[in-house]
Amino acid sequence: MNTSLASLRAGGRALQIEYAFVGSSAADAPWLVILHEGLGSIAMWRDFPEKLCSACGVRGLVYSRVGYGHSTPRAANDHWAPDFMHREARDVLPALLDALGAPGRYSILGHSDGASIGLIHAASFPERVRKLAVLAPHILVEDVSVKSIRAARAAYLEGDLRARLARHHADVDSAFWGWNDIWLAPEFRAWSLRDLLPAIRCPVLAIQGLQDQYGTMAQIDGIAAALPAGRCALLKLDHCGHVVHKDQPDAVIGAVQAFLGAEA
């Protein structure tokens, strides 16, 4: 995937954001903004965005958030606060969309932390988001989440996780510790999106694996419960862990294609 760098200002900082367009190149193609997980980047999506966007006939915007991939790294002494996903959704993402000339309305697909950012963005800018697909989203912090994130810390310090992630991030410590430190911080246990969800006005598709090691079905069931009947469709996939688009790519692409339809 050929990537470029966008220069913008957000949160009082000058930033360089790595991004790429995939899928349709038609000038009138609807946009799908694709948001990666807590340890993700453009490279870590591999070919999923291209396959998805080509199947759906949309123009996909994929980018690496601040601290990830080849975007501006997190400063070594910068410890993210519990509102780090809110700041991404409300400050950085709108600035990037403006810099790249996004249409007035677009759809979003996010995975894990990226799905949570998508939920926050859709609630904060309901007039802009046409449809929202969330893969293994987080709306609250569960014990199973913390347990798996602690295990990731051990794998980073003692195993080969750091070496594997280093292939996808210019500053791998920026990517890992920004995510790991805040998710394991005591003050983050109270983090929740439940009060924010009713502000979402667009249709939502929420997909989660039944064997997700980072969250229970309380995550997507909670989204459906917060929205009016018929607003949120749920897909619970068996033989599927947290990375649903890797474990069940055909099921995810088919579901998103049907969800976006001709009005993505």
SVG drawing of the C-alpha trace seen along z (x, -y; Angstrom):
<svg xmlns="http://www.w3.org/2000/svg" viewBox="-37 -25 50 47">
<polyline fill="none" stroke="black" stroke-width="0.4" points="0.0,0.0 1.5,-3.3 1.3,-5.9 1.7,-9.6 2.1,-12.1 -0.4,-14.8 0.6,-17.9 -1.9,-19.3 -2.4,-20.9 -4.5,-19.3 -4.5,-19.7 -2.1,-22.6 0.6,-20.5 2.0,-20.2 1.5,-16.7 2.5,-14.4 -0.1,-11.7 0.6,-8.7 -2.4,-7.9 -3.4,-6.0 -6.4,-5.8 -7.6,-2.3 -10.6,-1.0 -12.5,-3.1 -10.8,-6.1 -14.0,-7.5 -14.4,-11.2 -18.0,-10.6 -17.3,-7.4 -18.5,-7.5 -15.8,-7.5 -15.1,-4.9 -12.7,-6.0 -10.9,-3.1 -9.5,-3.3 -7.0,-0.8 -6.7,0.9 -4.6,-0.1 -1.4,1.4 -2.2,1.0 -1.1,-1.0 -1.7,-1.1 0.8,1.7 -0.9,4.0 -4.2,4.0 -2.3,5.8 -4.7,6.2 -8.0,6.1 -8.8,2.4 -8.2,2.9 -10.3,6.0 -13.1,4.5 -13.3,1.2 -13.1,2.8 -16.0,5.1 -18.0,2.2 -17.2,-0.2 -16.0,-2.9 -13.0,-5.1 -11.2,-4.0 -9.1,-6.4 -6.7,-4.4 -4.3,-6.2 -1.9,-5.6 -2.8,-7.6 -0.3,-9.8 2.2,-7.5 1.8,-4.7 3.2,-3.6 5.1,-6.5 2.9,-9.2 4.4,-11.6 5.5,-9.5 4.4,-10.0 7.0,-11.9 8.9,-9.6 7.5,-11.6 4.0,-11.9 1.6,-9.7 -1.8,-9.6 -4.8,-10.5 -8.0,-8.5 -9.6,-10.8 -7.0,-9.9 -9.6,-8.3 -11.9,-11.3 -9.1,-13.6 -8.4,-11.5 -12.1,-11.4 -12.8,-15.1 -9.5,-16.8 -7.1,-14.8 -9.6,-12.9 -11.6,-16.1 -8.4,-17.9 -7.2,-15.1 -10.5,-14.9 -10.4,-18.6 -6.8,-18.5 -7.6,-15.7 -10.8,-17.3 -13.3,-14.7 -16.9,-15.0 -19.5,-16.4 -20.7,-12.9 -18.8,-9.6 -19.0,-6.2 -16.5,-4.8 -15.2,-1.3 -13.0,-0.9 -11.4,2.0 -10.9,2.2 -9.7,-1.2 -10.4,-2.4 -14.0,-1.2 -14.3,-3.2 -12.9,-6.3 -15.5,-5.7 -18.3,-5.6 -17.1,-8.9 -16.7,-10.6 -20.2,-9.5 -21.7,-10.8 -19.8,-14.1 -20.5,-14.8 -23.8,-13.0 -24.4,-15.2 -21.3,-13.9 -21.3,-10.2 -23.5,-8.2 -23.0,-4.7 -20.7,-3.2 -19.3,0.4 -17.4,1.4 -15.3,4.5 -14.6,5.7 -15.3,2.2 -14.7,1.1 -17.4,-0.8 -16.2,0.1 -13.1,1.6 -13.6,5.3 -11.5,7.6 -10.8,9.7 -9.5,6.7 -7.0,5.8 -5.9,9.4 -5.1,9.6 -3.3,6.3 -1.2,7.3 -0.3,10.4 0.7,8.3 3.0,6.3 4.8,9.5 5.0,10.6 6.5,7.2 9.1,7.3 9.9,11.0 8.8,12.4 8.9,11.5 6.0,9.1 8.4,6.0 10.2,7.5 7.0,8.3 5.5,4.9 8.7,3.1 8.1,4.2 5.0,1.9 6.0,-1.1 8.9,-3.6 9.0,-4.1 7.7,-0.8 8.0,-1.9 5.9,-5.0 3.1,-2.7 3.2,-0.1 3.7,-2.1 1.2,-4.8 -1.5,-2.1 -0.4,0.3 0.3,-2.3 -3.1,-4.0 -5.1,-0.8 -3.4,0.5 -3.6,-2.8 -5.9,-2.6 -7.8,-5.7 -8.7,-4.1 -10.9,-1.5 -13.7,-4.0 -13.5,-4.8 -16.9,-4.3 -18.7,-5.4 -22.2,-4.3 -23.4,-7.9 -22.2,-9.0 -23.8,-6.3 -27.4,-7.7 -26.0,-10.7 -25.3,-8.5 -27.8,-9.0 -26.5,-6.8 -27.1,-3.1 -24.5,-0.9 -23.2,2.6 -21.3,4.1 -19.3,7.3 -17.5,9.3 -15.9,12.8 -17.3,15.2 -13.7,16.0 -12.6,12.4 -9.8,12.3 -10.2,8.5 -13.9,8.2 -17.2,10.0 -20.4,9.6 -21.3,6.9 -19.4,4.5 -21.7,4.8 -24.8,5.7 -24.3,2.5 -24.2,0.5 -27.5,2.1 -29.1,1.4 -28.2,-2.3 -29.6,-2.9 -33.2,-2.9 -34.6,0.5 -33.4,1.2 -30.5,-1.3 -27.8,1.3 -27.3,4.7 -25.2,7.2 -23.1,10.0 -21.5,12.5 -19.0,14.7 -18.0,18.2 -14.4,19.5 -13.3,15.8 -11.1,13.8 -10.4,10.1 -9.1,9.5 -12.3,10.4 -11.2,9.3 -8.3,11.7 -10.1,14.7 -13.3,14.3 -12.5,12.0 -15.1,13.2 -17.9,12.9 -16.8,9.4 -16.5,8.2 -19.9,9.7 -21.6,8.1 -20.0,4.7 -20.8,4.8 -24.5,5.6 -24.6,2.9 -23.1,0.2 -25.1,1.2 -25.5,-1.4 -25.7,-4.3 -22.3,-3.9"/>
</svg>
